[in-house]
């Protein structure tokens, strides 16, 4: 089997005929029996039709005889294939190897010609039982060797599991409990797996604090990872995904050495078997296994049981499984604003075998299905090498159809459409209204390097003014701004059960919009406020969304909605009151995908399987985006410098000016000046550092506004000091200009300090809002404690100053002769009108007042 679910048995009858029995195949367009000299790409594509009989219908367990055409003999046929001519597709083939005298080859059949060596493909097993419409089990019993080969086959999604096993013979009602089952599926890299499971209870596999496991868990989780080889008694034989159908073959012993978790299978008796299929959960750090989720769905569709005797021959599988979604290949939706990078790489899972060893990759995906929209220009950045010329053609094979005497229509590209990574060539293709629904991208010089281009009517890029890729280029984000609302769309670039986008730095503390297809096939979009990392912290909200749509195409989810820029809310504490979109501020957008969603009670199985690693800052007005940078080190340095200035140096300068005037000389003044200039210099350096690292200056936040006011007033102070009026002579009355300057200097300085301290606190809040920092609350408390201690010290100093002033005033009343020393402790703005600064010169004379003695 290569594709189209082809399987059966082949036997040469004579020199000119062969028989095919138990033949299954999904129909093709122009299918023939095809001969070639080898199974490789070059030989198969150079092959020939060996019989006039066409195979254009669906075959179901058919048996018939085929006669070779005229002038066709077995001598020139080493490979007999089922071949679709228009697409050069190999549905399946038989390699004919003849043996003569144990070493030579000869024609099959005929006297003395040797015999055809029998070969059994891994997709062929002796028995088959239908479990449900889309699920089958095949098996071959080898009782002599105590093993049974089992093949599980289901038309299901890529990331779904298939489970099959035996119920505990002691169970009468809950047949699943105590069951020994094998769980199979495909990992994220496309490789098959099988694990031996034991069902201890009806729940997902959970690990207790003591390390013990319970639920539907692998045997090795019950015994510990070191015992995997001892208790995992299933052996993977083969697995593939073809046409939307998963097939995995494995082998297990009838009687296992693991008697604790494996049940013995008596192949001669009727035994109850159990089965299920459903979504699978990828491994994580706690549970390093692919774990099945609850199968959901109705009985006998997604789960069930039956009585089976594996020694009795059985085959009730009539024909091949026909999946609704046959396309497993990656799908890329072309966006006119983002070039599609075309390179080459090894053929690992090419969708249309046979194929050359090197195929085309688009955006690092192997031969994806490319979806374009009419009227939207598609840009290709061609970096595939000088020997690969890209072109868009009507020919499904490519490689220049004229060389095969065929005609084709070339829509774009040609010999000049080649380039390398150092010097890429840009190709622009604008599908017009007459472009067919299906065309192909290929290399002009080599057949079958590309794949399908689906051309559809204009869609999201035509409907929205702007679009950007979110983190990891797994989701495309579209938007159109209007006066008081915004229209948003998001489209996944890979298959998933649901798509969620969120506004915030992470899923926790974000506003999320989740789109999915419900059980009746209806698209849904729900809104949520998420304040934690588990399912219980996802809270539904009632946002007023309009024009809501959600659809799934080949498993690709697209959601659309329109919402107001500012949501209306009934209660002030409602979380959606803060869900405001400001077009002038970058919008931080994240995304997540998972296997399934519901509008009911959410559980851990609804949690995401893949998500963005960091937010993208979408510039709504500019129509662009930039990755969110971790600016915490920058902001930490900026904040520390501002704290050093506004929390230590500048307050220290003010304290020196007010409380150190009793120091002889001008020491207080020098301390005041040095501290103020040092603090101002650090403030300016911190400002320049932040502006340089943030690549701009945005005055939208409250923190920046308070910071601007504080810095402006701090810069005014040196100018103010340089313009101060001359000090009056000792004992003279202070002039009105001097008094006005003193008031202005003190008020501006203290106001700047208040604004600076406020900027510190708003800066801490800004840091917490930006990064949801866990330490922000503690830093805020420490900052509050620091300034409370500072305020307490100032109160103590002020009280001591007042007390000292009162004492001196009281002492003056006992003097007859005036004191010649100036009172250095008097405030700058003393109410007695005497200058309060320390004068550098003292009076040169002394006045004495004589009073008469009372008699």
Steps between C-alpha positions, in 0.01 A plus 500: 500500500626845403173690490128468422474223764618238254549146632451147376673184381678452168589177321649433159290244313703458183709692248221740412266531799481545875234484769419763759290402802360681807573819308411835668556841344346846504418625153733714287459693175690301239652197669683213326717201575849633446831329439847630584853371535546633854307651794691830497367830370681502166401144408140532610440825313659343189273195522223378269145365503495120514126441462209674334290447810426824689462526876285812529253376761512420869582135562376310804651157564495436126655204323572496125746390236701751296649420157814669382479714188640413161877485478525522881692224682624446851859536384482879502297530821681512830235713668125476443320809623155656511559834331297818455624651172386866523671552838778240455387350831597159627210350698692184585730244344649152509874444459554180302815316606563161337728230630684242290748265663488720805692788339394586145181655369275392219152569369220402734290201401583258224703184521844529649462870549513504875218615730370831633607552858204573728503815708252626757471875550447634855157637400379147424370288790286188491192621691301822523216612726297821470485680836314808374433672171846659502697255715625147433731246658705253295702213642713197421539232767825313552415278794812286460718800579260638765443827310225677315547774241232769522433781255279792605350702218279808532386796295584756766701814558879495507528575873236245604574171669377146430472260792426127506536231761341240721260553789561344839312166499387572856325823398127475438381861462788746486687316227759771454622484860792262536534484122828429324515716186751622246478871413632597158530823307738740335736738669532866406787418264283247315662185638273218625504370856338232711494470880367238739230650729311384805169658605479536876210751498290717267718811486794654323835373617591691817811486716466525878741687726669174594568425134233232459269515198131429449257522212566396141879477522787316331616195690840662543347796690365264763841339547727797423687603187787257571266207447383597150674211329352250749133600499451649151439177311376648174736522204448745217521331158379762252292816472388751240250776421338471159199690365389611847517142637734394778638146495730361768613141533648364819577169662428380851539169684194291574634432847726772638764483768334808650221331695417814698377725218470266198215251461562155350323447167353155441490480123256207494231661716248778455629804683371857540707761320471874559584787267491877477630792299521871571732792555848451635699722731869564416765435766599756761764523772287305749355235267749423222252291301232553239190451712147432375226742597142400564364353179177698525241432233237228494553134569587280200632809325798606712508214753349161563557132571422164339567130539778370276671167444826584328559141383189508276552641151301820446482772235197728505694808377338575167715735301740776601440769761404825329586803718319827447822698546768328294752784498762475774745732332575839656288788374643849446270794442684752287508857624580774252702691759734214593717323238490122483855370535561220248790262572577133442546214743486123533177321414377358830120492466431610143123481441504356148752215463713410319714808527862613463726504803490881510172694506383857549449647846293813565556680831695194619208263433536208264287535185203659679163575350512867406177696525475833317219746442393656176594864479773470764860509379718212620871565550756221480857543624673226299812361670491143365820511293588576143389154385143553622281746312159549658189530289123485550343259255183312413704177473485285815844349429703803396849482356393665172211303350610578146788256547236228539308625196235639731350847522484716806409854603769693685357765732822634649870428521727329251872461428584834661328415830805358675721628780704410806488609862772761453322642197132402503276567203158653566208371298159668522188320380156662497228235452226664297131419493553246222758296687387135547415370843793260488849563361847379598838639596797302367853522374538560129792256479386211721168321526299471822693732729199712600137447578156659485392864490139557600357819353199641686304819496640792699506445874666642806777706337235669288268558794754645742737791459790357700649162585806370681641164604489434871779321688650191325300586184232250602213752508420794271332799663277734294333826601321808373459809716196727496407801710380312810542130418746250361435198277734208573569166337750227586592204287704201610770367270472142628220260585347519846177449692476864605684829457533759775648848486556713806585858586773507763856397575401139571192282522474582870346845551385525140178547307450200272286432195456131419362367171400139441248277323245345736356149489231593245747664264422860593779755533525666841700789647496554878673761713684439827698669775792278609662566837697179546656202329243224556152438366325638809656843442337543157191717555241565225415864431218664310669733258283669240643335189342541159555344158622183671611216273710188545574229246730204451651408165702179500545545874620862466301723736413859404310731737363850440321759711450873547514665841496855640834658585364566847259245638198604702478339843232510765726465806824681562668181627406301188826383335380599153496864610878494458486329161560823308675515164687826447600528131791728595648240737654170382262208556671191642352192330560133584348176367437139595360187337366175638311186417150600611289765671153526651273776619422298812723413792864500395749234608872441459439321170384832355833663578727592211743257340704777334522873565705807416828530685475878533254777415518707185448875528254591225520865395137552400543843346814412304378159382812317618627293790813436699595224737464579867844562649591422857582850623505413868879543532474841330210607717676370811806718434278798416295449816804460724656820368174690552468361854858605575415853385142550628527272798844595641696787341233761431316452833840507672577837342170643624559366850850653503364843407243493775665328793878547470525880526633479851823368347758780505608632165322411174516120539125458475498697178774289341320179599172636361655599165701182452207270580258690277732515201594131543136399520410706193786351301389144587140586407608621156722195446217265597267682261745476210566132575128412490431701185795342318408144596128545431576665166264787558324724744128439554309722740185291513536344845449665837854409600651693211278801566603526865860440399494787250356737761757396762797529261382836371471646850834348599666667201335833591667503842862568381370777276302639791806485727714690251243782489459544877503865624786631711490417867428801729754616752484357847209639692334654194150416398467239222388655173179394329696355202717295732197379690320407171806314380521309826137395476540398134820305565353306791163429336646385165759282673252329729246461217765341282574255781131408535467453123817291490385272781163461329682410177687229690176337615327532161812354343473196725135460398596532134761226546243272661244560226755433228659183633262378770799496730464304819757722676330830423276488805795435727699781341206735547479413869874554539472837326214604725697392807803698382307823461310448825830468683622813322184687595539391863858629504386835359227525764754436775739758357219753462387444857853543629539818294178648632595412856843658463351813347255542783777457752712776341203732473426438866867564593509840331251648747758484786764701318537873529766533241425353156681190379744567220482145356257427221239230552600245242212275579235737376324380187555660161144623513502617862199725580706763689640626169866428593721316252539138606811408307850491648677824412868488424568835666401616852400846607788738572322683783286419799203698624435524872166605642506648846193489712442696819490314824172503673508637833 
